Amino acid sequence: MSHEIELLEPKPFWKYFADLSAIPRGSKNEKEAGEWVKKVASDHHLEYEQDDAGNIVVRVPATPGHENAETVILQGHLDMVHEKNSDVDFDFEKDGIRLKIEDGWITADGTTLGADNGVGVAASLAVLDSPDVIHGPLELLFTVDEETGLTGASALKTGFVSGRRMLNLDSEDDKTFYIGCAGGSDAHILLPLNWESPPEGTIGVKILVTGLSGGHSGLNIVENRGNAIRLLSRILARTGRRDDYLGLASIEGGSKHNAIPREAWAVFTGDGQAIDVLKQAAKEELTLFREEYGSSDPDARAELSEVSKPDLVVDIPTRDRILGTLLGLPNGVLSMSRDMPGLVETSTNLAVIRLDDDYARIHMSSRSSVSAAVSKTNWQIAAVAGLAGAQVEMGGSYPGWKPDMSSHLLKTATDTYRNLRGSEPEVTAIHAGLECGIIGERFPGMDMISFGPTIEGAHSPEERMNIASAQRFWKLLRGILTVLA
């Protein structure tokens, strides 16, 4: 299928996108992708530099006659989010993404596509093979580990890039220029576990919640999509009969801090009566869930199956503290922007739950365009966790990016968009953590905008990129570079 994709126009863009898609490149595993970028640079006889974190800058001379233009940075990140459907046989550490063309879209076979942000990498490199793109001096900046905390951008050293105009190619609506983004932080909750042996006469049962839409915890949070961890907790807590024994052996859901959990499961022990009660609870809770989330998560389901009886379960007080914490933690949209209608100001994502020998480990990811609101949300998380006797570790904070409507780069891009398409672009901020916030902080005076083709379902196996929008995106990038030159 990659050969079929490489026949699409513009050919250099699709070739590089297909080549990159064949390389495993999860966050913190970008070494092979970085080596590939350096080889492309060497093949074009270009100077490049790589820092200790793995970030790479490729320096591209100007088109002859445009050497005096200001240097422009084209920026994207090498890593991608690893998400797959549970029934898909795929090893992200070894396998390349299996690309497909479906009804005008590029998608993958049961996994994330990696258009976030393979698009930025492919478009930057495609400039090298496109003599029709007129440009001044360029710095192609490829960062690492964006998806797990923007740590690559945070590690950029002074002087790594010299330009002060940057086109971030990591947005997902081809009609929109983004000129601001949310900042955020993570919270790691550690709830101590007390284990015991389950009573005689009980059996092991697994409950699996699947079929939710998931998605990006910044971009899709405004859609109020359901959270699989929360739904599972609602079902388990809904037994309604406190005298029925329900021993929790494990609970697991979510995999990434920036993805809304699509699936979650638990293993527990109980007698026949308790199991019947839980089956009824699942049926009733799903009915309520579909009333609440039916338009966003119509395929949500819960399945129970008998499994081997576990040797240990947490005691009842610990079980109740876990479920109470999962139900009490804030989740979803907390407030909307007062300045930009329709923009989420503050949100938090109940992202991951796991049990190990000592702790229930819960990962929360909060975002806001107002730094004080992030602090307030963290205090709320810490208060709920504290009531359950858990400790909280805060970390992974990153700055926001304040909009600048007077930006020269924004005016250039808007004029170019209007000339190419005969309409006005939308100009807004985004409720997600773009690297622009960190890069702008590390390189003062940086003039930045972010744009890209239309991508849907990022951070989920439903991720797909619209082919026609990618072609429009390329023409827009080419036009902006020409004007800046």
N, C-alpha and C positions, 0 to 999 in steps of 0.2 A: 504493500500500500504506500510505502514511503516514496516509491518511484512515481506513482500516480500523483502524489502531492507535489513532487518536485516539478511537475509539468504545469502547475498553476503559475499565474503571474502575480507579482514579479518573481521570476525564477530564483534570483539570488536569495531573497528572503525565505522562500519556502524550502530551498535546499538547506540553508543553515538551520532552519527550524527542525527539519527532519533529521539532520545529522546530530543536532543536540539532543533530540528526543530519544535517540538510540543509546545515549550515555546515562547510566544511573547517576542521579545527582540530588539525592535528598540532602536536607540541611545537615551540615557538618561532614558531608561526604562528597564534596565538590572537586576533589583533587583531579579526577580524570577529566571533568569538564574544563577545569582550569588549564590542564595540559593541552587540551584540544584548542582552546582559545589562543594559547601561546604558539601553537603550531600554525594556526591560521595567520597570526601576525608575522611569524617567521617566513611563511610562504609568500607573504606580500612585502617582505624586506622592511618591516616596520619595527620601530623601537617599542619595547614594552617593559614594564616593571611590575613585580609582584611583591607585596609586603608580607610580613610574618603571619598575618591572619589568612592570607590566601587571596585577598583582593588583587585585581589586575587592572592596570591602565595601559592602553595601547595608544600611542601618539601617532596621529595621521597628518601628514603635511597637507597644506591647502591645495585646492585645484589651482594650477598655474594662473597667475594674474590676480589671485585673491589672498596672497600671503599676508597682507596688512589687516585683514579682518580680525575681529576679536575671536579668541579661542572659544569654541563651544564644546561642552561636555555632553555626550550621549550616555545615559546611565541606565543600567538594569542589573538584576541580581541573577546569579547562576543557579541557585538552589530552587527546589520545588517542594510542595507539600505531598506527602505520601498518604493517599487514602485509596482504599479499594473496597469493593463489595465483598462480603464474607464468603461468597460462593465462587470467587474468582481465584484461580491458581496463578499467582504472580509474586515474584521475588524482586522487590525494589532495589535490593543490593546488587542484583546481577542482570535483571532483564531491562531491555529498552521498552519505552512506551509503545504500545501497539496502536498506531494511528488509523483513523477511519474517516472517510468522507460520507456524510449523511445529510442530504437535503440542504446543501449549501453551507454546512458547518464542518469544521474539523473537530473530532472528538476522539476518545480513547476507548479501549475495550474493557470496561469495568473498572477503570482506575482514573485517578486524576490525569489530566492532559499535560499539565506543565506549561500551558500558555502563559500562566503566571509563574515566572516571567521569562519563559523562552522567547516570547515576542520581543522583549527589549534586547536580548542578546542577539537574536537573529537579525533584527532590523539594523542594529549598530554595525554588525559585520557585513551585512548586505551592501552597505554604503561602499565598502572596499571594492566590490565587484560591479559597481553601477556607474559607468563613466558619465551618465546623464545627470548625476547628482552633483551640482555645483556647491562647493562648501569652502569655508575658511579652514584654519587649523582646527583639528578635532582631537579630543581626548575621549576615548571609548573606555568608560569606567564600569567594570564588572565586579560587583560585590558578592560576598558569600554570607551564608547563614542569615538571610533576611527573615525567613519565615519563623524562626524560633527565637526572635528577640532583637533583630536588626544589629547583631553583634559585629558583623563585618564592617558596616558603615561606621559603627562606634569606634572601630580600631584604626580607621584611616589616619595616617600621620600627616602632620603639617607639611605642605609642599608636594603631596602626592599628586595633586592636580593643580594646574596654574589658572585654568579658566574660571570665569565668574558668571558665566551664563550656562545653565544646565537644563537639558531636556530629559526629564525622567520618563521612561517609556514603560511604565508599570501601572497603567490605569485600564479600565475595562468598559468604557462607553465611548464610542468613536464620535459622539456628538458633543463631548464635554471636555473642557479644560479644567483641571483641578489646580487650585492655587493655595491650598491649605489642607492640613490633615490633623487628625487627633493625636494626642500623646497618650501614654498609658503606662500600666505596670501590671505585674503578676503577683498573685498571692498563693503561697503553698501552705496548705493546712495539714497538720500532722495530728491525727486523733489516735491516742493510745488504744491498743486492743487487749482484751482479756479473753483467752481461749478456754474452751472446755469440751469435753466429749459429749456428743449428742445422746439423748436417751435411747434405750433399747426400744425396738418396735417402730422406729421411724425409718423413713426412706429418703434417698437423695433425689432432688428434683432441680431442674434447671429452667429458668424463665428467661426467654430471649425477646427483647424488644427490637424490632427492625422496621424498615420501611419509611423512616422519617427523611425529610429532604436535606437536612444539614445545611452546609454552606459556610461561607466566610463569616466569621463572628463580628466583622466590622461592616462589610458591605451588605450582608443579608440580614443583619440583626433588626433592621427597621421593618422587615416583613413579619416580625413576631413569629418566627418559625418555632416549632416544638423542639424540646430538648429531650433526648432519649434517656439521659440520666434522671432527669426530673420525672418523666413518665414512669420509669421503672420504680423510682422511690415512692411515687403516689400509689402504685399498685401494691407494693410490699406493705406500705403503711395502712392500706385500706382493708386489711383483714377484718377489722372491726370487732374481733373477739380476742381480747387480751389474754383470755385463759387458754386459747389454742396455741400450742407450741409451734414456733417457727424459728428454727436455728439457722442463722446466716453464716455460710461458710466462705463465700466470696462474692464480691460485687465489682463489676468492671464496666467502664463506658468511656467513650471519647478517646482520642489519641493525640490531638494537637491543641495547643492553647488558643489558636486562631481559627479553629473549626467548630461549628455548632455540632455537638454529638448526634450522630445518626443512629447509632446502635448502642445497646447496653444489655448486660446480662447479669444474672446472679444465680448462685447455687445455694440451696438451703436444704434443711431436713425438716420433716414433719410427719405426723401420722395421717391416715387417710382423711380424717375430718378436716384437718388444717389445710390439706391440699385442695379439698373441695371448696373450702372457704376462699382460698387464694384464686382458684379458677373463676369463681363468681366475682371476686374483687377485680380481676383483670378484665372481665367482660364489662362490668359496670364502669370502670375507670376509662376504658377505651371509648365507651359511649360518650362520656363527658369530654374526653380529650378531643374527639372528632367534632363535637359541638363547638369547642373552643378553637381548634386548629384545623378544621376540616378543609378549608380552602388552601392552606399551605402544606398540610401533611395528610392528604387523603388516604395514603396507603399504610399508615401506621398499624402495626399489629403486634400481638404478644403471643408467644407460643410456649407451652409447658411440655417438658419431656422428662421421663425418669432417667436418672444417671446413677453411677456408683455412689453409695453413701459416703460422704466425706468423713475423715477421722476426727476432725475438730470443727467447731463452730464458735463464733464469738458469743459471749453470754448475753442474756436478754437486755440488761442495761446498756451494754456496749452497742448492741444492735439498734436500740432505740435512739442512742446518741448519734449514730451514723445516719439513720434515716431522718431524724429531726434536723440534723445539720444540712443534709442535702435538700430538704424541703424548705428550710428557713433562710438559706443563703439567697441574696439577691441574684436575679438572672434576667437578662434581656434588656430592653430599653428602659432607662431610668429617667431621662429627661430629653426634651427636644430643644433645638437651638432657638433662642429668641431673636437671633439676627438673620439667620438663613432659613426660611420656611422649608420644611420637609427634611432638614438635616438633623440627624441624631446628635445631641450634645454629649450625653453620657450613657454608657451601657456597661454591662459586665456579662461574662460568659462562664457558666458552670461547665468547665471544659473537660476535665478528666477526673475519674475516680478509680483507685486501685487499692487492694489490700495486700500488704506483705506480712511478714511474721510479727512486726511490732506496731505498725500504724496503718490506719486508713489514710491514704494520701489523696488529697483533693487539690486540684489546680484550678484557680480562678484567673481570668484575664479581663482587666477593666480598661476602658478607653474613655477619653473625653477631650473636647477642644478647650476645656477650662481646667487648668492644672489643679485648682482647689477642689474641683469635683472628683478628681481621681483620689485625692487624699480622703475626702469624705466617704467615698465608696470603700476604700481600704479599711477605714475605721469601722464601717458597718460590717464588713466581712469578718474583721477581727472580733467584733462584739459577739456575733452569732457563734463563731468558733469557740470563743472563750466560754460561753454558756455551756458548751458541750465538753469543756475540759481539754480542748485542743490548743496547740500552739500554732502560731502563724509566722511564716517567713515571707517578707516582702522583697521583691527584686524585679529585675528585667524592665526597669523603667526607661522610657524614651521620651524625648520632647516632641511637642507638636510643632506645626508649621503655620505661622500667622499669615493670612492672606495679604497681598499687596496689589491693590487694584491699579496702582500707578506703574506697575512693572512694564519696562520696555519690551521684554520678551513676550509678555501677555499681549501687548498691543500688536506686535509683529505677528504672533500666531493667530490672533483674532482676525486681522486684516487678510492674512493668507487664507484662512478658512473661508471667509466671506467671498474672496475672489474665486476660490476653487468650487465652492458649493452653492453660492448665491443665497446663503442664509446665515443666521447668527448662531454661533456655538453657545452652549450653556457654560457659564463660568461659575464654579462653586468650590466648596471644600469637600473633603471626603472623611467619613467616619471610619478611618482605618489608619494604621501606622505606615506611612510612606517613609522611605529613607531620606526624603527631602528635609524633614525636620532635623535629623541628626547632621546631615551634610551641611545644611544651612548654619547650624550651630558651630560646626568644626571649621567651616570656611566662611567667615563673616563677609557680607556683601554679595553673597551668591544670589543671582536672579534666576528663579526657577519656575517652571510649569511642568505639569504631568499630564500625559495623554496616551491613548492607545486604541486598539480596535475593540470591538464589542466581544466580551467574554462573559459567559454565563456559567453559574455553578462552580466558581473557583473554590478550591479546597474540598471538592467532593467528586465522586466518580461521575457525576453528571456534567462536569466541566466541559465546555465546548467554546470554540472560537468561530465567529462568523467570517466566512471567506471574503465576501464582498466588502465588509468593514475593514478587514486587514488590507485590502487593496486601496481603499480610501485613506486609511492611516498612513500607508507608505507614500502616497502622493502628497499628503499633508506634510509629512516629515521632510520629504524632498523639497517641497515649496518653502518651508520655513528656513531650511538650511541655505537655500539659494538667496532668499531675501537677506538673511544675516550676513552672507558672504559679500 
